[in-house]
Amino acid sequence: MLRSWRLLTLVLAALALTMTSAHVLELPQKMQYDAQLYAAVNTTLYRYFATIGGGYSLGAIVAASVLAFLVRTHRSAFRWTLTAAVLFMLWFVSWLMLVAPVNTQVAAALQSAPETVPALWMQLRARWEYGHAVGFVIQLLGFCALVISVLVDTQRSVTGEEVA
C-alpha cells in the first residue's frame, strides 16, 4: 500500500507542478502581449487549469499529508514527506493570496462589464503572472522534498539503516 500511495502522491504532485511550470514558461512572452491579446488568452486558455488542475493540486496536498502519516515511523522519510506536504499547502496559500483575488476580479468584470476586462488584466497582470511564479518555486521545492523522501526511504530499506 505504501508504494501505491507514494506513486499516487508523486504523480499528483508532478501533474500539479506542470501547471505552474507552464505559467512560468509562458511568462516572458505573455508580458509582451497587448491588452486585447492578453485578455483573450487568459480568459480562454486556462479553464481546465482550474477545474482539472485544481484537483491535481488539492490531491497532491491530501496525498502528501496521508503519505506523511503512513511513513511517520521512518524518521528521515517522514521529515521530507512532511516538508513536501507543508510546501504544497504553502503553495495553495500563496495561490489564494496572490492569484485567486485576480481571478475573482476578472470573473466579476466579465459578468458586469466585459469591455473593461482587457484594461483590468493589464492592471493585474504582474500580480497574476508573478503569483504563479512564486507558486512554481514553492511547488518545485515541495516536489523535490517528496522525491528525497522516497530516496531516503529506499536507502533505508536497502541498508536497513536510517538516512538523515
Secondary structure as UniProt FT lines:
FT   HELIX           2..30
FT   TURN            31..32
FT   HELIX           35..42
FT   TURN            43..46
FT   HELIX           47..70
FT   TURN            71..73
FT   HELIX           75..94
FT   HELIX           95..99
FT   HELIX           100..112
FT   HELIX           114..116
FT   HELIX           117..159
//
